[in-house]
Amino acid sequence: MRKLTVDSVEFKRIMHNLHIEELDISSKRQQRLLEFINSGQQITVGALKEIYQNG
């Protein structure tokens, strides 16, 4: 999987979907989310909740 950036279509789609769910994520958390996605770790609901809650 290629590395995502804030400007990538895939990341914009993720942010749009989160916005639909009424979840706004700060720039700091967006960066942390990108780092997590690009790290190659398994993406799970628990991991995403951890990032969202603790940034």
DRENDO-1510 file (C-alpha; in Angstrom, 1 decimal, always signed):
<recs>
REC; n; res; u; v; w
REC; 1; MET; +0.0; +0.0; +0.0 .
REC; 2; ARG; +1.3; +3.4; -0.9 .
REC; 3; LYS; +1.9; +6.0; +1.8 .
REC; 4; LEU; -0.9; +8.4; +2.3 .
REC; 5; THR; -0.6; +12.2; +2.7 .
REC; 6; VAL; -3.1; +14.8; +3.9 .
REC; 7; ASP; -3.7; +15.7; +0.2 .
REC; 8; SER; -4.2; +12.1; -1.0 .
REC; 9; VAL; -7.6; +11.1; -2.3 .
REC; 10; GLU; -7.9; +8.2; +0.1 .
REC; 11; PHE; -7.2; +10.3; +3.2 .
REC; 12; LYS; -9.7; +13.0; +2.0 .
REC; 13; ARG; -12.3; +10.2; +1.6 .
REC; 14; ILE; -11.6; +9.0; +5.2 .
REC; 15; MET; -11.9; +12.6; +6.5 .
REC; 16; HIS; -15.2; +13.0; +4.5 .
REC; 17; ASN; -16.6; +9.8; +6.0 .
REC; 18; LEU; -15.7; +10.9; +9.5 .
REC; 19; HIS; -17.3; +14.2; +8.9 .
REC; 20; ILE; -20.5; +12.5; +7.8 .
REC; 21; GLU; -20.4; +10.6; +11.2 .
REC; 22; GLU; -20.0; +14.0; +12.9 .
REC; 23; LEU; -16.5; +13.3; +14.0 .
REC; 24; ASP; -14.2; +16.2; +13.6 .
REC; 25; ILE; -10.5; +15.5; +14.0 .
REC; 26; SER; -7.9; +18.1; +14.8 .
REC; 27; SER; -4.8; +18.6; +12.6 .
REC; 28; LYS; -2.7; +16.9; +15.3 .
REC; 29; ARG; -4.9; +13.8; +15.3 .
REC; 30; GLN; -5.0; +13.8; +11.5 .
REC; 31; GLN; -1.2; +13.6; +11.5 .
REC; 32; ARG; -1.2; +10.9; +14.1 .
REC; 33; LEU; -3.8; +8.9; +12.1 .
REC; 34; LEU; -1.7; +9.3; +8.9 .
REC; 35; GLU; +1.4; +8.0; +10.8 .
REC; 36; PHE; -0.6; +5.0; +12.1 .
REC; 37; ILE; -1.9; +4.2; +8.6 .
REC; 38; ASN; +1.5; +4.5; +7.0 .
REC; 39; SER; +3.2; +2.4; +9.7 .
REC; 40; GLY; +1.8; -0.8; +8.3 .
REC; 41; GLN; +0.2; -1.9; +11.5 .
REC; 42; GLN; -3.1; -3.7; +11.3 .
REC; 43; ILE; -6.0; -1.1; +11.3 .
REC; 44; THR; -8.6; -2.1; +13.9 .
REC; 45; VAL; -11.5; -0.3; +15.5 .
REC; 46; GLY; -9.8; -0.4; +18.8 .
REC; 47; ALA; -6.6; +1.2; +17.4 .
REC; 48; LEU; -8.6; +3.9; +15.7 .
REC; 49; LYS; -10.6; +4.7; +18.9 .
REC; 50; GLU; -7.3; +4.9; +20.8 .
REC; 51; ILE; -5.9; +7.5; +18.3 .
REC; 52; TYR; -9.2; +9.4; +18.3 .
REC; 53; GLN; -9.4; +9.5; +22.1 .
REC; 54; ASN; -5.8; +10.1; +23.0 .
REC; 55; GLY; -4.5; +11.7; +19.8 .
</recs>
